[in-house]
Amino acid sequence: MLRAQSLLLLYPPQNWDTASWIDNAVLGTIAACIVFCPLIIIVSILLLVGVKKNKPSLMIPYMVGQVIGLIIFSCGMPMSARLSVLNQGNIMNINLVWECVLFLIVVSPQVYFLPVVRAYYKELKQQIEDMNRIPGGEEEGMIKKI
């Protein structure tokens, strides 16, 4: 089913009404934004709480959300570019250039902040593990408990 839909984007029929299909795609994108924007806000708040309270487990939803967002946006960009070309009938149109610029503006901070947050997550996790270790190793800790 998915392959048939992707083939429709690559080779649309001659009597295909691209304007109505593009309108439906835009409405679907707006509906997805209405659903996902509150989730992004919640995940970002969890990240801030995790940083403030030194809880690395609250940072995981942010990292997962960023990876999913990068995948979805990276898959959607070629389809959007293809629809732009279908709509205009010209490979070199200004809409395609603006879509590429928008892609770079959105993806660049995501690609930058994902490793930054992951590095802080690893550092915080290591600090918590170091604080929980018993000084002197396992054997000395067992002797102290007995």
N, C-alpha and C positions, 0 to 999 in steps of 0.2 A: 504494500500500500504506500509506504513512504517512498519507495523507489519510483512508483508511478507519479506521485506528486512532484518529486524532484525532476523527473523527465518532462513534466508539463512546464516547469519553469525554464528548462533548457530549450525545449522545442514546443512552443505553444501552437495550438491549431490556428489556422488562418482566420477563422471567425471568432476567435477568442476575444472577449471584451476585457482588455487589460485595465481599463479605468475602474470598472466595478470591482475587479479582483484586487487592485491596489487599494481601493477604498476599504474593502473588507480586511485586508492585511493591516492597514493603518488602525482600524477600529480594534482589531485583535491585539495589536501592540499596545494601544492605549489601555485596553482591559487588563492586559498582563502587567502593565505598569501600576495600575490601580491596586492590583493584588500584591505585587512584589515590593512596592515602595514602603508600605508599613512594615513588612518583614525585614527589609534592609535597615530601617530605623531601629527596630527592636534588636537586631543583631549588633548594630553599632553601639547601642546603649550597653548591651552585654559586654562588648569589648572594653568600653570605658570603665564599667564597674569592675571587670577583671583586672584591669591595670591598676585601678585605685586600691582595690582590696588584695592585690597580689594573689589572684586566683587564676592560674593558667587554664583551668577547664572552661572558664567563661570566654576564652579567646578562640576556642575551636570553632564555634558556629560562624564567627566572622571569617575565618580562613576558608572554611568549607563554602560559605556563601560567595566569597570572592572567586574561588576556583570555578564554581558553577556559573557565576556571572560571566567570567571570561570565556568559558566554553560556549555559552548561549550567544553572547555578543559576537564571538568570532565566527560562529556558524551562521548567524543572522546577517552579518555584513555582506558576504558574497551574494546571498539571496536578495538583499536590498539593492545592491549594485546592479544585479541582473534585472530586477524590476524597473530600476531607473532607466536602464538601457532600452528595455522593452517599451517603456512609456514614451521615451523621447525618440527612439529609433536611431540614436547616434551614440557611438561609444565615447566621444569626447564632449560631454555636456557639463555644465556648471554644477548640476545637482550631484553628479558622481564625484566631482572634486570635493564638494562640501561634505558628502558622506564619508569620504576618506579622511578628511580633516577631523570630522566629528569622531570617527573611529579612533584616531590617534589621540585626541584629547581625552576620550573616556578610558581607553585601554592603558595609556601610559601611567597614570597614577595607580591604577589597579595593579599593574605589573610591578611597580615600585614598592607599594605599601605591603603587598603580600609577603615578600621576603623579610621586610622590616618587622612586621608583626610576628612572623614565624621565629625570627632571631630573638626577639624579646621574649616570646613564649618559651623557647628553649632555655634562655638564660634564667628566667624566673623559675622554670621547672627544676633546673640544676640547683639553684639557690635553696629551693624548698627541700630537695633531696639531701643537700649538704646539711641543712639545719636539723633534719630528722635523724641523721646518722648519730650513732653513739660514739663518743670520742674513744679512741684506743682500739677500735675494731670489734668484731663479733665476740671473740673469746673473752676479752676483758669485760665486755658488757654482760656476758652470761655469768661471769664470776661475781660481778657486782650485784646482779639480781638475786643470786643464791645467798 
